[in-house]
Amino acid sequence: MGGVPETHVGWTFLTNHTRVLAAIADDNTTRIRDIAARCRLTERAVQKIVSDLERDGYLTHTRQGRSNSYRIERGTILRHPADAGLTVSDLLTLIAQHDGRPRELQTAGTQGQPREAER
């Protein structure tokens, strides 16, 4: 698992912040090391991204022994003005649909409130 991940040159559709958030959505007890491997980032980069997400209210964590348990604040509105009204939950649902994950995972952690389109 050691070493530097492959580098990528040029732009991508998803940001590293989105990739890290999606990895945490899949497993809220995942380790920084595992997120880094999945997202092809360094552990230091993942730590910085997690810090950014926590600072801006998108993520919180609770220490459980030697590991962390993360909680995504799914109702938080996305930052960019062009995304006005879209929430973290909307973004994660879109990613989950693309990856073919079961519907239960798409709405997990949204305080049991189905979105209007799901009723």
CYANA upper distance limits for C-alpha pairs under 8 A (distance plus 0.5 A):
  1 MET  CA     37 ALA  CA      7.59
  4 VAL  CA     41 LEU  CA      8.24
  4 VAL  CA     42 THR  CA      6.97
  5 PRO  CA     37 ALA  CA      7.92
  5 PRO  CA     40 ARG  CA      5.61
  5 PRO  CA     41 LEU  CA      6.36
  5 PRO  CA     42 THR  CA      7.16
  6 GLU  CA     40 ARG  CA      7.11
 14 LEU  CA     18 THR  CA      6.68
 14 LEU  CA     19 ARG  CA      7.40
 15 THR  CA     19 ARG  CA      6.93
 16 ASN  CA     20 VAL  CA      6.65
 16 ASN  CA     39 CYS  CA      7.94
 16 ASN  CA     49 ILE  CA      8.28
 17 HIS  CA     21 LEU  CA      6.64
 17 HIS  CA     49 ILE  CA      6.50
 17 HIS  CA     53 LEU  CA      8.27
 18 THR  CA     22 ALA  CA      6.58
 19 ARG  CA     23 ALA  CA      6.73
 19 ARG  CA     39 CYS  CA      6.73
 20 VAL  CA     24 ILE  CA      6.80
 20 VAL  CA     35 ILE  CA      7.01
 20 VAL  CA     39 CYS  CA      7.30
 20 VAL  CA     46 VAL  CA      7.59
 20 VAL  CA     49 ILE  CA      7.95
 20 VAL  CA     50 VAL  CA      8.15
 21 LEU  CA     25 ALA  CA      6.61
 21 LEU  CA     72 ILE  CA      8.43
 22 ALA  CA     26 ASP  CA      6.80
 22 ALA  CA     92 LEU  CA      7.00
 22 ALA  CA     95 ILE  CA      8.12
 23 ALA  CA     27 ASP  CA      7.04
 23 ALA  CA     30 THR  CA      8.37
 23 ALA  CA     35 ILE  CA      6.71
 23 ALA  CA     38 ARG  CA      8.09
 23 ALA  CA     39 CYS  CA      8.44
 24 ILE  CA     28 ASN  CA      5.40
 24 ILE  CA     29 THR  CA      7.92
 24 ILE  CA     30 THR  CA      7.03
 24 ILE  CA     35 ILE  CA      8.17
 24 ILE  CA     70 TYR  CA      7.61
 24 ILE  CA     72 ILE  CA      8.48
 25 ALA  CA     72 ILE  CA      7.74
 25 ALA  CA     92 LEU  CA      8.13
 26 ASP  CA    105 LEU  CA      8.39
 28 ASN  CA     69 SER  CA      6.09
 28 ASN  CA     70 TYR  CA      5.45
 28 ASN  CA     71 ARG  CA      7.25
 29 THR  CA     67 SER  CA      7.87
 29 THR  CA     68 ASN  CA      6.49
 29 THR  CA     69 SER  CA      5.16
 29 THR  CA     70 TYR  CA      6.86
 30 THR  CA     34 ASP  CA      6.99
 30 THR  CA     35 ILE  CA      7.39
 30 THR  CA     68 ASN  CA      8.33
 30 THR  CA     69 SER  CA      8.26
 31 ARG  CA     35 ILE  CA      6.81
 31 ARG  CA     67 SER  CA      7.81
 31 ARG  CA     68 ASN  CA      8.08
 32 ILE  CA     36 ALA  CA      6.58
 32 ILE  CA     43 GLU  CA      6.63
 32 ILE  CA     46 VAL  CA      7.02
 32 ILE  CA     47 GLN  CA      7.41
 33 ARG  CA     37 ALA  CA      6.84
 33 ARG  CA     43 GLU  CA      6.29
 34 ASP  CA     38 ARG  CA      6.64
 35 ILE  CA     39 CYS  CA      6.48
 35 ILE  CA     43 GLU  CA      8.42
 35 ILE  CA     46 VAL  CA      7.66
 36 ALA  CA     40 ARG  CA      6.09
 36 ALA  CA     41 LEU  CA      5.23
 36 ALA  CA     42 THR  CA      6.01
 36 ALA  CA     43 GLU  CA      5.81
 36 ALA  CA     45 ALA  CA      8.41
 36 ALA  CA     46 VAL  CA      6.56
 37 ALA  CA     41 LEU  CA      7.02
 37 ALA  CA     42 THR  CA      8.24
 41 LEU  CA     45 ALA  CA      6.77
 41 LEU  CA     46 VAL  CA      7.21
 42 THR  CA     46 VAL  CA      6.93
 43 GLU  CA     47 GLN  CA      6.65
 44 ARG  CA     48 LYS  CA      6.79
 45 ALA  CA     49 ILE  CA      6.74
 46 VAL  CA     50 VAL  CA      6.56
 47 GLN  CA     51 SER  CA      6.62
 48 LYS  CA     52 ASP  CA      6.69
 49 ILE  CA     53 LEU  CA      6.66
 50 VAL  CA     54 GLU  CA      6.61
 50 VAL  CA     59 LEU  CA      8.12
 51 SER  CA     55 ARG  CA      6.49
 52 ASP  CA     56 ASP  CA      6.74
 53 LEU  CA     57 GLY  CA      6.77
 53 LEU  CA     58 TYR  CA      5.58
 53 LEU  CA     59 LEU  CA      5.99
 54 GLU  CA     58 TYR  CA      6.26
 54 GLU  CA     59 LEU  CA      5.13
 54 GLU  CA     60 THR  CA      6.05
 57 GLY  CA     73 GLU  CA      7.59
 57 GLY  CA     76 THR  CA      8.00
 58 TYR  CA     72 ILE  CA      6.49
 58 TYR  CA     73 GLU  CA      5.58
 58 TYR  CA     74 ARG  CA      7.87
 58 TYR  CA     76 THR  CA      6.81
 58 TYR  CA     88 VAL  CA      8.29
 59 LEU  CA     70 TYR  CA      7.33
 59 LEU  CA     71 ARG  CA      6.18
 59 LEU  CA     72 ILE  CA      5.08
 59 LEU  CA     73 GLU  CA      6.13
 60 THR  CA     70 TYR  CA      6.22
 60 THR  CA     71 ARG  CA      5.73
 60 THR  CA     72 ILE  CA      7.09
 60 THR  CA     73 GLU  CA      8.14
 61 HIS  CA     68 ASN  CA      6.67
 61 HIS  CA     69 SER  CA      5.98
 61 HIS  CA     70 TYR  CA      4.79
 61 HIS  CA     71 ARG  CA      6.50
 62 THR  CA     68 ASN  CA      6.08
 62 THR  CA     69 SER  CA      5.72
 62 THR  CA     70 TYR  CA      6.95
 63 ARG  CA     67 SER  CA      6.49
 63 ARG  CA     68 ASN  CA      5.07
 63 ARG  CA     69 SER  CA      6.87
 64 GLN  CA     68 ASN  CA      6.01
 64 GLN  CA     69 SER  CA      7.17
 72 ILE  CA    109 GLY  CA      8.30
 73 GLU  CA     88 VAL  CA      7.87
 74 ARG  CA     87 THR  CA      7.08
 74 ARG  CA     88 VAL  CA      5.36
 74 ARG  CA     89 SER  CA      5.15
 74 ARG  CA    109 GLY  CA      7.83
 74 ARG  CA    110 THR  CA      6.79
 75 GLY  CA     87 THR  CA      6.00
 75 GLY  CA     88 VAL  CA      6.66
 75 GLY  CA     89 SER  CA      6.78
 75 GLY  CA    110 THR  CA      8.00
 76 THR  CA     87 THR  CA      5.88
 76 THR  CA     88 VAL  CA      6.30
 76 THR  CA     89 SER  CA      8.48
 77 ILE  CA     84 ALA  CA      7.76
 77 ILE  CA     85 GLY  CA      6.73
 77 ILE  CA     86 LEU  CA      6.20
 77 ILE  CA     87 THR  CA      4.79
 77 ILE  CA     88 VAL  CA      6.83
 78 LEU  CA     83 ASP  CA      6.67
 78 LEU  CA     84 ALA  CA      7.41
 78 LEU  CA     85 GLY  CA      7.98
 78 LEU  CA     86 LEU  CA      6.39
 78 LEU  CA     87 THR  CA      5.98
 78 LEU  CA     88 VAL  CA      6.76
 79 ARG  CA     83 ASP  CA      7.63
 79 ARG  CA     84 ALA  CA      8.25
 80 HIS  CA     84 ALA  CA      7.41
 86 LEU  CA     90 ASP  CA      6.61
 86 LEU  CA     91 LEU  CA      7.94
 87 THR  CA     91 LEU  CA      7.02
 88 VAL  CA     92 LEU  CA      6.65
 89 SER  CA     93 THR  CA      6.47
 89 SER  CA    107 THR  CA      8.00
 89 SER  CA    110 THR  CA      7.99
 90 ASP  CA     94 LEU  CA      6.77
 91 LEU  CA     95 ILE  CA      6.90
 92 LEU  CA     96 ALA  CA      6.51
 92 LEU  CA    106 GLN  CA      7.41
 93 THR  CA     97 GLN  CA      6.59
 93 THR  CA    106 GLN  CA      5.48
 93 THR  CA    107 THR  CA      7.65
 94 LEU  CA     98 HIS  CA      6.85
 95 ILE  CA     99 ASP  CA      6.76
 96 ALA  CA    100 GLY  CA      6.61
 96 ALA  CA    101 ARG  CA      5.80
 96 ALA  CA    102 PRO  CA      8.35
 96 ALA  CA    105 LEU  CA      8.13
 96 ALA  CA    106 GLN  CA      6.41
 97 GLN  CA    101 ARG  CA      6.67
 97 GLN  CA    103 ARG  CA      8.46
 97 GLN  CA    106 GLN  CA      8.14
101 ARG  CA    105 LEU  CA      7.20
101 ARG  CA    106 GLN  CA      7.82
102 PRO  CA    106 GLN  CA      7.43
103 ARG  CA    107 THR  CA      7.37
104 GLU  CA    108 ALA  CA      6.66
107 THR  CA    112 GLY  CA      8.27
107 THR  CA    114 PRO  CA      7.74
108 ALA  CA    112 GLY  CA      8.06
110 THR  CA    114 PRO  CA      8.23
114 PRO  CA    118 GLU  CA      6.32
114 PRO  CA    119 ARG  CA      6.90
115 ARG  CA    119 ARG  CA      7.27
